[in-house]
Amino acid sequence: MYRASNQLICTFLRCGRRLGANSSLGQVVRLEELLKKSREEVIDIWLAYHSDAQGCRVGSVLSSQECDTFAARAAESPMFVLPLSKPAGYETLLVQCQMPYVLVTGLEEFKRSARTVTELLRAFYISSEDYQLVHTFNHQPAKFDFGALLRKLNIQA
């Protein structure tokens, strides 16, 4: 995670590859050039860097407040399940937050649906209403209603 101009840039998901050591922002981009760019250009550069043809590297950009919320909630409730809609039902992915990484099972399907998973994670960890499902999953698993999660995502069982 990197902070730049009141914008927090998070690399959320990496799949199918060995996780390397954390890099500094200066190792990832030419910092002196990046500082000359507008907010929108920085976002575009960051997202372009964190995408590739195989879909094995996905990034997202959050505000500082959103990232603080995500990080606090990921520490409090590090695991969740995400049903990923498919033409014939759904596939359930298990998510485990080990900040600054988020690990996701079901790698082959994830590679094809990385953007969807990233946006779902963002929604469930940032939205207070949606986060209740994540919190219940982690802290009161006997009360977790997977059917409610499916209904929330308009996925038919």
C-alpha positions in Angstrom: 0.0 0.0 0.0 1.3 3.4 -0.9 0.0 6.9 0.1 0.3 9.6 -2.5 -1.5 13.0 -2.6 -4.2 12.1 -0.2 -4.9 9.0 -2.3 -4.0 5.6 -1.1 -3.0 3.1 -3.8 -3.6 -0.5 -2.8 -2.5 -3.6 -4.6 -5.3 -5.8 -3.5 -4.8 -9.1 -5.2 -2.1 -11.2 -6.7 -2.8 -14.7 -7.9 -0.9 -17.6 -9.4 2.5 -16.2 -8.6 4.8 -16.4 -5.6 4.4 -13.3 -3.5 7.6 -11.3 -3.5 9.0 -8.9 -0.9 7.3 -5.6 -0.5 8.6 -2.9 -2.9 8.9 0.8 -2.2 7.0 3.1 -4.5 10.4 4.3 -5.9 11.1 0.7 -7.0 7.8 0.4 -8.9 7.7 3.8 -10.7 10.0 6.7 -11.5 8.9 8.8 -8.5 10.3 12.1 -9.8 8.1 11.6 -13.0 5.1 10.4 -11.1 5.1 13.5 -8.9 4.6 15.7 -12.0 1.4 13.8 -13.0 -2.2 14.7 -12.2 -4.3 12.5 -9.8 -6.1 10.9 -12.7 -2.8 10.1 -14.5 -1.3 8.6 -11.4 -4.4 6.4 -11.0 -4.2 5.3 -14.7 -0.5 4.5 -14.4 -1.0 2.5 -11.2 -3.9 0.5 -12.6 -2.0 -0.2 -15.9 1.0 -1.4 -13.9 -1.2 -3.8 -11.9 -2.9 -5.5 -14.8 -1.5 -8.0 -17.2 -2.8 -10.3 -19.9 -3.2 -13.3 -17.6 -5.1 -11.3 -15.0 -2.6 -12.4 -12.3 -2.0 -8.9 -10.9 -4.9 -6.6 -10.0 -4.8 -3.3 -8.2 -7.3 -0.8 -7.0 -7.2 2.8 -5.9 -8.9 3.9 -2.7 -9.1 7.2 -0.8 -7.1 7.4 2.4 -10.3 7.0 4.4 -11.4 4.0 2.4 -8.0 2.3 2.8 -7.9 3.0 6.5 -11.4 1.5 6.8 -10.4 -1.5 4.7 -7.2 -2.2 6.6 -8.9 -1.9 10.0 -11.7 -4.2 9.0 -9.4 -6.7 7.3 -7.4 -6.9 10.6 -10.6 -7.3 12.6 -12.3 -9.8 10.2 -9.6 -11.3 8.0 -11.7 -14.0 6.3 -14.7 -14.0 4.1 -16.4 -15.9 1.3 -17.5 -14.4 -2.0 -19.9 -16.2 -4.3 -18.9 -15.4 -7.9 -21.8 -15.6 -10.3 -21.5 -18.1 -13.1 -23.9 -19.0 -15.9 -25.0 -22.1 -14.1 -25.0 -21.0 -10.4 -21.9 -19.7 -8.6 -18.5 -20.5 -7.4 -17.5 -19.7 -3.8 -14.1 -18.1 -3.2 -12.5 -18.0 0.2 -10.8 -14.7 0.9 -8.1 -14.3 3.6 -6.6 -10.8 4.3 -3.0 -10.8 5.3 -2.3 -7.2 4.8 -0.9 -5.8 2.5 -2.1 -8.9 0.6 -5.5 -10.4 0.1 -5.4 -14.1 -0.7 -8.2 -15.7 -2.8 -8.8 -19.4 -3.4 -10.2 -20.7 -6.7 -7.3 -19.3 -8.7 -8.3 -20.4 -12.2 -11.7 -18.7 -12.0 -10.2 -15.8 -10.1 -7.8 -15.1 -12.9 -10.7 -14.6 -15.3 -12.8 -12.6 -12.7 -10.1 -10.7 -10.8 -11.7 -7.3 -11.4 -15.1 -8.5 -10.1 -13.5 -10.0 -7.0 -11.6 -6.8 -6.3 -14.7 -4.7 -6.5 -16.7 -7.1 -4.3 -14.0 -7.0 -1.7 -13.9 -3.2 -1.8 -17.7 -3.1 -1.4 -17.9 -5.6 1.5 -15.0 -4.1 3.5 -15.8 -0.4 2.9 -19.7 -0.3 3.1 -20.8 -0.4 6.7 -24.0 -2.2 5.8 -22.2 -4.9 3.7 -19.4 -5.2 6.2 -21.9 -6.7 8.7 -21.8 -9.9 6.7 -18.0 -10.0 6.8 -18.0 -9.3 10.6 -20.6 -12.0 11.3 -18.7 -14.5 9.2 -15.5 -13.9 11.3 -17.0 -13.3 14.8 -20.3 -15.2 14.8 -19.9 -17.9 12.2 -22.9 -19.9 13.5 -25.1 -16.9 12.7 -23.6 -16.3 9.2 -26.3 -16.6 6.5 -24.8 -17.6 3.2 -28.2 -17.3 1.6 -28.3 -13.6 2.7 -25.0 -13.1 0.9 -26.3 -14.7 -2.3 -29.5 -12.5 -2.1 -27.3 -9.4 -1.6 -25.5 -10.2 -4.8 -28.6 -11.3 -6.7 -27.2 -14.8 -7.2 -29.7 -17.7 -7.3 -28.7 -20.8 -5.5 
